[in-house]
Amino acid sequence: MDIQVTGRKMTVNDSLKAYTEEKIGNAMKVFDIDPLVAEVVLSAEKNPSIARRAVCEVTMTAKGHIIHVEEREDDMYAAIDVAAAKVLRQLRKYKTRVIDRKGAAKTETIRETESSELDIDALMEELSDNEVVRVKEIEFEPLTEEEALVKIDLLDHDFFAYTDRDSGRACVLYRRANGGYGLLKQV
């Protein structure tokens, strides 16, 4: 079990790092999943109009699956607590849906075409509203609808694109604003 704690535009002191490692580590210890790697990024928003300024992002990789949690709270310690609880729920979903049913997880490959060193704020000011600001190249893996539902929950994304295993058609699964999921299928 490996936990990396970093700060985005802020310094992370030893007590905050120890608290984060303890909380996220306790959530990870409940489920004995190897290999399990967690990257925690802590940041504080500077904009006074944002109500909840403390942000805790946790990205975990377990046997090829990616689990992502992002929480915003008034206090950094509260954000870490809420994120740890959400990580625990996501790991429980992962354990019951993926490991217990299948025994092994498949690897999802995502290659980003942008550099992580880019200054996004400066780039956004230069671009107009109708231009593409980010490009991702993904490999559509063949999945069933149930497996895609598991992936969208574990990734905590609003949508997930995949190839239907039975028909070979491209599909997009998305989270609806009023609850539930929608599915777009290629004709």
C-alpha positions in Angstrom: 0.0 0.0 0.0 1.6 3.3 -1.2 0.2 6.8 -0.4 1.7 9.9 -2.0 0.5 13.2 -0.6 1.2 16.4 -2.5 -0.1 20.0 -2.5 -1.3 22.0 -5.5 -0.2 25.6 -5.1 0.2 25.1 -1.4 2.7 23.5 1.0 1.6 20.4 2.9 3.0 20.4 6.5 4.0 17.3 8.3 0.9 17.1 10.5 -1.5 17.5 7.5 0.5 14.8 5.6 0.4 12.5 8.6 -3.4 13.0 9.1 -4.0 12.4 5.4 -1.9 9.2 5.4 -3.7 8.0 8.5 -7.2 8.6 7.2 -6.7 7.4 3.7 -4.5 4.5 4.9 -7.2 3.3 7.3 -9.8 3.3 4.5 -7.3 1.3 2.3 -6.4 -1.2 5.1 -10.0 -2.3 5.4 -9.8 -4.0 2.0 -6.7 -6.2 1.4 -6.3 -5.4 -2.3 -2.8 -5.6 -3.8 -1.4 -3.7 -5.4 -3.1 -0.5 -4.2 -1.6 2.9 -4.9 -3.1 6.2 -3.8 -2.2 9.7 -4.9 -3.7 12.5 -2.7 -3.6 16.1 -3.9 -4.5 18.8 -1.5 -5.3 22.3 -2.6 -6.9 25.5 -1.3 -8.9 27.8 -3.6 -7.9 31.4 -3.4 -11.1 32.9 -4.8 -13.2 34.3 -2.0 -16.5 33.7 -3.8 -16.0 29.9 -3.5 -17.8 28.7 -0.4 -15.8 25.5 0.2 -12.2 26.3 -0.5 -10.4 23.1 0.8 -10.1 20.4 -1.9 -8.9 16.9 -1.4 -8.5 14.7 -4.5 -7.7 11.0 -4.1 -6.9 8.8 -7.1 -6.3 5.1 -6.5 -5.1 2.4 -8.8 -6.0 -1.2 -8.0 -5.3 -4.0 -10.5 -5.9 -1.7 -13.5 -9.0 0.0 -12.2 -8.9 3.7 -11.3 -10.9 5.0 -8.4 -11.2 8.8 -8.2 -12.7 10.9 -5.4 -12.8 14.7 -5.1 -14.2 16.5 -2.1 -14.6 20.2 -1.2 -15.2 21.4 2.3 -14.6 24.6 4.4 -11.7 23.0 6.3 -8.9 20.8 4.9 -9.2 18.2 7.7 -13.0 18.0 7.0 -12.3 17.5 3.3 -9.9 14.7 4.0 -12.4 13.0 6.4 -15.2 13.2 3.8 -12.8 11.9 1.0 -11.7 9.0 3.2 -15.3 8.0 3.8 -16.0 8.2 0.1 -12.9 6.2 -0.7 -14.1 3.5 1.7 -17.5 3.4 -0.2 -15.8 3.2 -3.6 -13.4 0.4 -2.4 -16.4 -1.5 -1.1 -18.1 -1.2 -4.5 -14.9 -2.2 -6.2 -14.5 -5.3 -4.0 -18.1 -6.4 -4.2 -18.7 -5.7 -7.9 -15.4 -6.3 -9.6 -13.3 -8.7 -7.5 -16.0 -10.9 -5.9 -17.9 -11.3 -9.2 -15.0 -11.6 -11.7 -11.9 -12.5 -9.7 -9.7 -10.2 -11.8 -9.9 -6.7 -13.1 -9.1 -5.5 -16.6 -6.8 -2.6 -17.4 -8.0 0.6 -18.7 -5.6 2.6 -20.8 -5.9 6.4 -21.1 -3.3 8.4 -22.8 -3.5 12.2 -22.4 -2.1 14.3 -25.3 -1.5 17.4 -23.2 1.4 18.1 -21.0 0.9 18.4 -17.3 3.2 21.4 -17.3 0.7 23.7 -19.2 -0.6 26.8 -17.6 -4.4 26.1 -18.0 -5.5 29.5 -16.8 -3.4 31.3 -19.3 -4.5 29.0 -22.1 -8.2 29.5 -21.2 -7.8 33.3 -21.5 -6.3 32.9 -25.0 -8.9 30.5 -26.4 -12.5 31.5 -27.3 -15.5 29.5 -26.1 -15.9 27.4 -29.2 -12.4 25.9 -29.4 -11.3 22.5 -28.1 -9.2 23.0 -24.9 -8.3 19.4 -24.1 -7.9 16.2 -26.1 -7.8 12.7 -24.7 -7.2 9.6 -26.7 -8.8 6.6 -25.2 -8.8 2.9 -26.1 -12.4 1.6 -26.2 -12.3 -1.7 -24.4 -15.1 -4.3 -25.0 -17.4 -4.3 -22.0 -20.9 -5.3 -21.1 -23.4 -2.7 -19.9 -23.0 -3.9 -16.3 -19.2 -3.6 -16.5 -19.5 -0.1 -17.9 -21.8 0.9 -14.9 -19.1 -0.4 -12.5 -16.4 1.6 -14.3 -18.4 4.9 -14.3 -19.1 4.5 -10.6 -15.5 3.7 -9.7 -14.1 6.6 -11.8 -16.8 8.9 -10.5 -17.2 10.5 -14.0 -20.3 11.9 -15.7 -19.8 9.7 -18.8 -17.9 6.7 -19.9 -17.3 5.5 -23.5 -16.8 1.9 -24.4 -17.4 -0.8 -27.1 -20.3 -3.2 -26.5 -18.8 -6.7 -26.1 -21.8 -8.4 -27.9 -22.5 -6.1 -30.8 -19.1 -4.4 -31.3 -20.8 -0.9 -31.4 -19.5 2.2 -29.7 -21.5 3.2 -26.6 -21.5 6.2 -24.2 -22.9 5.7 -20.7 -23.7 9.0 -19.0 -25.0 10.1 -15.6 -28.4 11.9 -15.8 -28.9 15.1 -13.8 -32.2 13.9 -12.2 -30.7 10.5 -11.3 -30.0 7.3 -13.1 -28.0 6.7 -16.2 -28.5 7.1 -19.9 -26.9 5.0 -22.7 -26.1 6.2 -26.2 -25.5 3.5 -28.8 -24.0 3.6 -32.3 -26.5 2.8 -35.0 
